Amino acid sequence: MKNLKNIFDGIVMGIAEIVPGISASTATLLLGIYDDFLNLLEGVTNFVRDFAQFLLRKISKGELIKSFKKINFFYGMQLFFGMVIGIVLFSNIVDYFYENNKSVVQAIFFGIILASIIIPVKIVKKPKLTDLLFLIIGFVAFFSVLKMGQVSDATSLPLWLIFLGGTISVSGMVLPGVNSSFVLIPLGVYELILKIVKEFSRLNFTFELVGQALVFGSGVAFGLISFVKVLRYAFKNHISKLFSLIAGIMIASLFSLWPYQNIEYLSKESFTISVLLLVSLVLTLVFILKTKPQEEVTLKH
């Protein structure tokens, strides 16, 4: 049963990754596995670092094997397998409904994020002035990113910018409320990544696309090695500030998902349905989150 639950968690994370405004890390908070997810990422990043040192002959083969054994490999594979299932099964479904009834789908996404804000708020049990400051910083910073993304129209990008996009996109993998696409759009890298995925799916592996993909992947690896360490430090030593920052980011993400931005174009039926969906979803999730005992957020050492 534990293995099936891990696969199910992965499926939910995969679905969350393809939903605009939601991320796999947000799903881990809802599922109560955020700490396990961070531990898994740290194990992987430590192994990547040690593998690089092994290639440079700075550590022995035995030390590399020891580093690999610290990874919860089977747990990670179960999550990964579930994520693949979630992405494959739901990407076309979400895309279809998003194209044909965008306001209703956005209402659902808006409700999920709005209700999920309860989680970081409950973790910050006794907020201080500094916590409020970090909430404001998270809100202003991410809201600015969203505004920048609305006007970004980059077509030709230098390799250093693609690398930077990969590095920063890691934040979307590990920070709840941060979607990788929202991070890539302001840099102009989002359109390029879509093109790479599209061409690779058609088995069109040109030298230019492969090179850009490798540069982006290198940026992701660098971001994992550096960013996860910072996040783990904040998680251990400044948890209230970290989750205040996350709450601000999640609040800001609501602005991009508000389903009535073009309300003059909505039909009366669509508007009514989306309002009912939004309200019912928020109330349902709030009820679930408030009645389910909230586990303490702790770290495994």
C-alpha positions as a Markdown table, in Angstrom:
| # | Residue | x | y | z |
|---|---|---|---|---|
| 1 | Met | 0.0 | 0.0 | 0.0 |
| 2 | Lys | 2.9 | 2.4 | 0.8 |
| 3 | Asn | 4.3 | 1.9 | -2.7 |
| 4 | Leu | 0.9 | 2.6 | -4.3 |
| 5 | Lys | 0.5 | 5.7 | -2.2 |
| 6 | Asn | 4.0 | 7.0 | -3.4 |
| 7 | Ile | 2.9 | 6.4 | -7.0 |
| 8 | Phe | -0.4 | 8.2 | -6.4 |
| 9 | Asp | 1.5 | 11.1 | -4.8 |
| 10 | Gly | 3.7 | 11.2 | -7.9 |
| 11 | Ile | 0.6 | 11.2 | -10.2 |
| 12 | Val | -0.8 | 14.2 | -8.2 |
| 13 | Met | 2.6 | 16.0 | -8.5 |
| 14 | Gly | 2.7 | 15.3 | -12.3 |
| 15 | Ile | -0.8 | 16.8 | -12.7 |
| 16 | Ala | 0.2 | 19.8 | -10.6 |
| 17 | Glu | 3.2 | 20.4 | -12.9 |
| 18 | Ile | 1.0 | 20.8 | -16.0 |
| 19 | Val | -1.5 | 23.0 | -14.3 |
| 20 | Pro | -0.8 | 26.8 | -14.7 |
| 21 | Gly | -0.1 | 28.4 | -11.4 |
| 22 | Ile | 0.4 | 25.2 | -9.5 |
| 23 | Ser | 3.6 | 23.2 | -9.0 |
| 24 | Ala | 4.7 | 19.7 | -7.9 |
| 25 | Ser | 6.1 | 21.3 | -4.7 |
| 26 | Thr | 2.6 | 22.8 | -3.9 |
| 27 | Ala | 1.2 | 19.3 | -4.3 |
| 28 | Thr | 3.8 | 17.9 | -1.8 |
| 29 | Leu | 2.6 | 20.4 | 0.8 |
| 30 | Leu | -1.0 | 19.3 | 0.2 |
| 31 | Leu | 0.0 | 15.6 | 0.4 |
| 32 | Gly | 2.2 | 16.1 | 3.5 |
| 33 | Ile | 5.4 | 14.9 | 1.9 |
| 34 | Tyr | 7.2 | 18.2 | 1.4 |
| 35 | Asp | 9.9 | 17.3 | 3.9 |
| 36 | Asp | 10.5 | 13.9 | 2.2 |
| 37 | Phe | 10.6 | 15.6 | -1.2 |
| 38 | Leu | 13.3 | 18.0 | 0.0 |
| 39 | Asn | 15.3 | 15.1 | 1.5 |
| 40 | Leu | 15.1 | 13.3 | -1.8 |
| 41 | Leu | 16.2 | 16.3 | -3.8 |
| 42 | Glu | 19.1 | 16.9 | -1.4 |
| 43 | Gly | 20.3 | 13.3 | -1.8 |
| 44 | Val | 20.2 | 13.6 | -5.5 |
| 45 | Thr | 22.0 | 17.0 | -5.6 |
| 46 | Asn | 24.7 | 15.6 | -3.2 |
| 47 | Phe | 25.2 | 12.6 | -5.5 |
| 48 | Val | 25.5 | 14.9 | -8.6 |
| 49 | Arg | 28.1 | 17.0 | -6.8 |
| 50 | Asp | 30.0 | 13.9 | -5.7 |
| 51 | Phe | 29.8 | 12.4 | -9.2 |
| 52 | Ala | 31.5 | 15.5 | -10.6 |
| 53 | Gln | 34.2 | 15.2 | -7.9 |
| 54 | Phe | 34.6 | 11.6 | -8.8 |
| 55 | Leu | 35.2 | 12.5 | -12.5 |
| 56 | Leu | 37.8 | 15.0 | -11.3 |
| 57 | Arg | 39.3 | 12.2 | -9.2 |
| 58 | Lys | 38.8 | 14.1 | -6.0 |
| 59 | Ile | 36.9 | 11.2 | -4.3 |
| 60 | Ser | 37.1 | 7.4 | -4.6 |
| 61 | Lys | 34.6 | 5.0 | -6.1 |
| 62 | Gly | 33.7 | 3.8 | -2.7 |
| 63 | Glu | 32.8 | 7.3 | -1.5 |
| 64 | Leu | 30.6 | 7.8 | -4.7 |
| 65 | Ile | 28.7 | 4.6 | -4.0 |
| 66 | Lys | 28.2 | 5.7 | -0.3 |
| 67 | Ser | 26.8 | 8.9 | -1.6 |
| 68 | Phe | 24.4 | 7.1 | -3.9 |
| 69 | Lys | 23.2 | 4.8 | -1.1 |
| 70 | Lys | 22.0 | 7.9 | 0.8 |
| 71 | Ile | 19.4 | 8.6 | -1.8 |
| 72 | Asn | 16.0 | 7.1 | -1.2 |
| 73 | Phe | 16.2 | 5.6 | -4.7 |
| 74 | Phe | 13.0 | 3.4 | -4.7 |
| 75 | Tyr | 10.9 | 6.2 | -3.2 |
| 76 | Gly | 12.3 | 8.6 | -5.8 |
| 77 | Met | 11.6 | 6.1 | -8.7 |
| 78 | Gln | 8.0 | 5.6 | -7.4 |
| 79 | Leu | 7.4 | 9.4 | -7.4 |
| 80 | Phe | 9.0 | 9.8 | -10.8 |
| 81 | Phe | 6.9 | 6.9 | -12.3 |
| 82 | Gly | 3.7 | 8.5 | -10.9 |
| 83 | Met | 4.6 | 11.9 | -12.2 |
| 84 | Val | 5.1 | 10.5 | -15.7 |
| 85 | Ile | 1.7 | 8.8 | -15.5 |
| 86 | Gly | 0.1 | 12.1 | -14.3 |
| 87 | Ile | 1.7 | 14.2 | -17.0 |
| 88 | Val | 0.9 | 11.7 | -19.8 |
| 89 | Leu | -2.7 | 11.1 | -18.8 |
| 90 | Phe | -3.8 | 14.6 | -17.9 |
| 91 | Ser | -1.8 | 17.0 | -20.2 |
| 92 | Asn | -4.1 | 16.6 | -23.1 |
| 93 | Ile | -7.2 | 16.6 | -20.9 |
| 94 | Val | -6.2 | 19.8 | -19.2 |
| 95 | Asp | -5.2 | 21.4 | -22.5 |
| 96 | Tyr | -8.6 | 20.5 | -24.0 |
| 97 | Phe | -10.7 | 22.0 | -21.2 |
| 98 | Tyr | -8.4 | 25.0 | -20.9 |
| 99 | Glu | -8.9 | 25.8 | -24.6 |
| 100 | Asn | -12.7 | 25.2 | -24.6 |
| 101 | Asn | -13.7 | 26.6 | -21.2 |
| 102 | Lys | -10.8 | 28.6 | -19.8 |
| 103 | Ser | -12.8 | 30.4 | -17.1 |
| 104 | Val | -14.1 | 27.3 | -15.5 |
| 105 | Val | -10.7 | 25.6 | -15.4 |
| 106 | Gln | -9.1 | 28.8 | -14.0 |
| 107 | Ala | -11.7 | 28.9 | -11.3 |
| 108 | Ile | -10.7 | 25.4 | -10.2 |
| 109 | Phe | -7.0 | 26.3 | -10.2 |
| 110 | Phe | -7.7 | 29.5 | -8.4 |
| 111 | Gly | -9.6 | 27.6 | -5.7 |
| 112 | Ile | -6.8 | 25.1 | -5.2 |
| 113 | Ile | -4.2 | 27.8 | -4.7 |
| 114 | Leu | -6.4 | 29.9 | -2.5 |
| 115 | Ala | -7.2 | 27.0 | -0.2 |
| 116 | Ser | -3.6 | 25.8 | -0.2 |
| 117 | Ile | -2.5 | 29.1 | 1.4 |
| 118 | Ile | -3.9 | 27.8 | 4.7 |
| 119 | Ile | -0.9 | 25.4 | 4.8 |
| 120 | Pro | 2.0 | 27.9 | 5.1 |
| 121 | Val | -0.2 | 30.2 | 7.2 |
| 122 | Lys | -0.8 | 27.4 | 9.8 |
| 123 | Ile | 2.9 | 26.5 | 9.8 |
| 124 | Val | 3.8 | 30.2 | 10.8 |
| 125 | Lys | 1.9 | 29.8 | 14.1 |
| 126 | Lys | 2.9 | 33.1 | 15.7 |
| 127 | Pro | 3.9 | 35.5 | 12.9 |
| 128 | Lys | 6.3 | 38.3 | 13.7 |
| 129 | Leu | 6.9 | 41.6 | 12.0 |
| 130 | Thr | 9.8 | 40.0 | 10.0 |
| 131 | Asp | 7.5 | 37.3 | 8.8 |
| 132 | Leu | 5.1 | 39.9 | 7.5 |
| 133 | Leu | 8.0 | 41.6 | 5.8 |
| 134 | Phe | 9.0 | 38.3 | 4.0 |
| 135 | Leu | 5.3 | 37.8 | 3.0 |
| 136 | Ile | 5.3 | 41.2 | 1.4 |
| 137 | Ile | 8.7 | 40.6 | -0.3 |
| 138 | Gly | 7.4 | 37.3 | -1.7 |
| 139 | Phe | 4.2 | 38.9 | -3.0 |
| 140 | Val | 5.9 | 41.9 | -4.6 |
| 141 | Ala | 8.7 | 40.0 | -6.1 |
| 142 | Phe | 6.6 | 37.3 | -7.7 |
| 143 | Phe | 3.8 | 39.8 | -8.8 |
| 144 | Ser | 6.6 | 41.7 | -10.5 |
| 145 | Val | 7.7 | 38.6 | -12.3 |
| 146 | Leu | 4.2 | 37.9 | -13.5 |
| 147 | Lys | 3.9 | 41.4 | -14.8 |
| 148 | Met | 7.2 | 41.1 | -16.6 |
| 149 | Gly | 6.1 | 37.9 | -18.2 |
| 150 | Gln | 3.1 | 39.6 | -19.8 |
| 151 | Val | 5.4 | 41.7 | -22.0 |
| 152 | Ser | 8.3 | 39.3 | -22.5 |
| 153 | Asp | 8.6 | 38.3 | -26.2 |
| 154 | Ala | 12.2 | 37.0 | -26.6 |
| 155 | Thr | 12.9 | 34.9 | -29.7 |
| 156 | Ser | 16.7 | 34.6 | -29.9 |
| 157 | Leu | 18.5 | 33.9 | -26.7 |
| 158 | Pro | 22.2 | 33.8 | -25.8 |
| 159 | Leu | 23.4 | 30.6 | -24.1 |
| 160 | Trp | 24.2 | 32.3 | -20.8 |
| 161 | Leu | 20.5 | 33.4 | -20.5 |
| 162 | Ile | 19.3 | 29.8 | -21.3 |
| 163 | Phe | 21.6 | 28.6 | -18.5 |
| 164 | Leu | 20.3 | 31.2 | -16.1 |
| 165 | Gly | 16.7 | 30.2 | -17.0 |
| 166 | Gly | 17.5 | 26.6 | -16.1 |
| 167 | Thr | 19.1 | 27.7 | -12.8 |
| 168 | Ile | 16.2 | 29.8 | -11.8 |
| 169 | Ser | 13.5 | 27.4 | -13.0 |
| 170 | Val | 14.6 | 25.1 | -10.1 |
| 171 | Ser | 12.7 | 27.4 | -7.8 |
| 172 | Gly | 9.5 | 26.2 | -9.5 |
| 173 | Met | 10.4 | 22.6 | -8.6 |
| 174 | Val | 11.0 | 23.1 | -4.9 |
| 175 | Leu | 9.1 | 26.2 | -3.8 |
| 176 | Pro | 5.3 | 25.7 | -3.3 |
| 177 | Gly | 3.3 | 28.3 | -5.3 |
| 178 | Val | 6.0 | 28.9 | -7.8 |
| 179 | Asn | 5.4 | 27.4 | -11.3 |
| 180 | Ser | 8.4 | 26.9 | -13.5 |
| 181 | Ser | 6.7 | 28.4 | -16.5 |
| 182 | Phe | 6.1 | 31.7 | -14.6 |
| 183 | Val | 9.8 | 31.8 | -13.8 |
| 184 | Leu | 10.8 | 31.1 | -17.4 |
| 185 | Ile | 8.4 | 33.5 | -19.2 |
| 186 | Pro | 10.0 | 36.8 | -18.0 |
| 187 | Leu | 13.4 | 35.6 | -19.2 |
| 188 | Gly | 12.0 | 34.7 | -22.6 |
| 189 | Val | 13.1 | 31.1 | -22.2 |
| 190 | Tyr | 9.6 | 29.5 | -21.9 |
| 191 | Glu | 8.9 | 29.7 | -25.6 |
| 192 | Leu | 12.3 | 28.1 | -26.4 |
| 193 | Ile | 11.7 | 25.2 | -24.0 |
| 194 | Leu | 8.3 | 24.5 | -25.6 |
| 195 | Lys | 10.0 | 24.5 | -29.0 |
| 196 | Ile | 12.7 | 22.0 | -27.8 |
| 197 | Val | 10.1 | 19.7 | -26.3 |
| 198 | Lys | 7.9 | 19.8 | -29.4 |
| 199 | Glu | 10.8 | 19.1 | -31.8 |
| 200 | Phe | 12.3 | 16.3 | -29.6 |
| 201 | Ser | 8.8 | 14.6 | -29.5 |
| 202 | Arg | 9.0 | 14.6 | -33.3 |
| 203 | Leu | 12.5 | 13.0 | -33.1 |
| 204 | Asn | 14.0 | 16.2 | -34.6 |
| 205 | Phe | 17.4 | 16.4 | -32.9 |
| 206 | Thr | 19.2 | 19.3 | -34.5 |
| 207 | Phe | 22.6 | 20.3 | -33.3 |
| 208 | Glu | 21.3 | 23.7 | -32.2 |
| 209 | Leu | 18.4 | 22.3 | -30.2 |
| 210 | Val | 20.5 | 19.6 | -28.5 |
| 211 | Gly | 23.0 | 22.2 | -27.5 |
| 212 | Gln | 20.4 | 24.5 | -26.1 |
| 213 | Ala | 18.8 | 21.6 | -24.2 |
| 214 | Leu | 22.2 | 20.6 | -22.7 |
| 215 | Val | 22.8 | 24.2 | -21.6 |
| 216 | Phe | 19.4 | 24.5 | -20.0 |
| 217 | Gly | 19.8 | 21.1 | -18.3 |
| 218 | Ser | 23.2 | 22.2 | -17.0 |
| 219 | Gly | 21.5 | 25.2 | -15.5 |
| 220 | Val | 18.9 | 23.0 | -13.8 |
| 221 | Ala | 21.7 | 20.8 | -12.4 |
| 222 | Phe | 23.6 | 23.9 | -11.1 |
| 223 | Gly | 20.4 | 25.3 | -9.6 |
| 224 | Leu | 19.6 | 22.0 | -7.8 |
| 225 | Ile | 23.0 | 21.8 | -6.3 |
| 226 | Ser | 23.0 | 25.5 | -5.1 |
| 227 | Phe | 19.3 | 26.3 | -4.5 |
| 228 | Val | 18.3 | 23.2 | -2.6 |
| 229 | Lys | 21.1 | 23.8 | -0.1 |
| 230 | Val | 19.9 | 27.3 | 0.5 |
| 231 | Leu | 16.3 | 26.1 | 0.9 |
| 232 | Arg | 17.3 | 23.3 | 3.3 |
| 233 | Tyr | 19.2 | 25.9 | 5.4 |
| 234 | Ala | 16.2 | 28.2 | 5.5 |
| 235 | Phe | 13.9 | 25.2 | 6.3 |
| 236 | Lys | 16.1 | 24.3 | 9.3 |
| 237 | Asn | 16.8 | 27.7 | 10.7 |
| 238 | His | 14.2 | 30.2 | 9.4 |
| 239 | Ile | 11.1 | 28.1 | 8.7 |
| 240 | Ser | 8.6 | 30.9 | 9.6 |
| 241 | Lys | 10.3 | 33.4 | 7.3 |
| 242 | Leu | 10.5 | 30.8 | 4.5 |
| 243 | Phe | 6.8 | 29.9 | 4.7 |
| 244 | Ser | 5.8 | 33.6 | 5.0 |
| 245 | Leu | 7.7 | 34.1 | 1.8 |
| 246 | Ile | 5.9 | 31.1 | 0.2 |
| 247 | Ala | 2.5 | 32.5 | 1.3 |
| 248 | Gly | 3.3 | 35.8 | -0.4 |
| 249 | Ile | 4.3 | 34.0 | -3.6 |
| 250 | Met | 1.1 | 31.9 | -3.5 |
| 251 | Ile | -1.1 | 35.0 | -3.0 |
| 252 | Ala | 0.6 | 36.7 | -6.0 |
| 253 | Ser | 0.1 | 33.7 | -8.2 |
| 254 | Leu | -3.7 | 34.1 | -7.7 |
| 255 | Phe | -3.6 | 37.2 | -10.0 |
| 256 | Ser | -2.6 | 35.2 | -13.0 |
| 257 | Leu | -5.3 | 32.6 | -12.3 |
| 258 | Trp | -8.3 | 34.9 | -11.6 |
| 259 | Pro | -10.9 | 33.5 | -14.0 |
| 260 | Tyr | -12.8 | 36.7 | -14.6 |
| 261 | Gln | -10.0 | 38.9 | -16.1 |
| 262 | Asn | -12.0 | 39.1 | -19.3 |
| 263 | Ile | -15.4 | 39.0 | -17.7 |
| 264 | Glu | -17.1 | 40.9 | -20.6 |
| 265 | Tyr | -16.5 | 37.9 | -22.8 |
| 266 | Leu | -17.9 | 35.3 | -20.4 |
| 267 | Ser | -21.4 | 33.8 | -21.0 |
| 268 | Lys | -23.8 | 33.9 | -18.1 |
| 269 | Glu | -23.8 | 30.1 | -17.8 |
| 270 | Ser | -20.0 | 29.9 | -17.8 |
| 271 | Phe | -19.7 | 32.6 | -15.2 |
| 272 | Thr | -22.3 | 31.0 | -12.9 |
| 273 | Ile | -20.7 | 27.5 | -13.2 |
| 274 | Ser | -17.2 | 28.9 | -12.6 |
| 275 | Val | -18.3 | 30.8 | -9.5 |
| 276 | Leu | -20.0 | 27.8 | -8.1 |
| 277 | Leu | -16.9 | 25.6 | -8.8 |
| 278 | Leu | -14.6 | 28.2 | -7.2 |
| 279 | Val | -16.7 | 28.6 | -4.0 |
| 280 | Ser | -17.4 | 24.9 | -3.6 |
| 281 | Leu | -13.8 | 23.9 | -4.2 |
| 282 | Val | -12.4 | 26.4 | -1.7 |
| 283 | Leu | -14.9 | 25.4 | 0.9 |
| 284 | Thr | -14.2 | 21.7 | 0.4 |
| 285 | Leu | -10.4 | 22.1 | 0.6 |
| 286 | Val | -10.7 | 24.4 | 3.6 |
| 287 | Phe | -12.8 | 21.8 | 5.4 |
| 288 | Ile | -10.4 | 19.0 | 4.5 |
| 289 | Leu | -7.4 | 21.0 | 5.6 |
| 290 | Lys | -8.9 | 22.2 | 8.9 |
| 291 | Thr | -10.4 | 18.9 | 9.9 |
| 292 | Lys | -7.3 | 16.8 | 9.1 |
| 293 | Pro | -4.7 | 17.1 | 11.9 |
| 294 | Gln | -1.9 | 19.3 | 10.7 |
| 295 | Glu | 1.4 | 17.5 | 11.1 |
| 296 | Glu | 4.4 | 19.4 | 12.4 |
| 297 | Val | 6.9 | 20.3 | 9.8 |
| 298 | Thr | 10.1 | 18.8 | 10.8 |
| 299 | Leu | 13.3 | 17.8 | 9.2 |
| 300 | Lys | 14.9 | 14.4 | 9.1 |
| 301 | His | 18.6 | 14.6 | 10.1 |
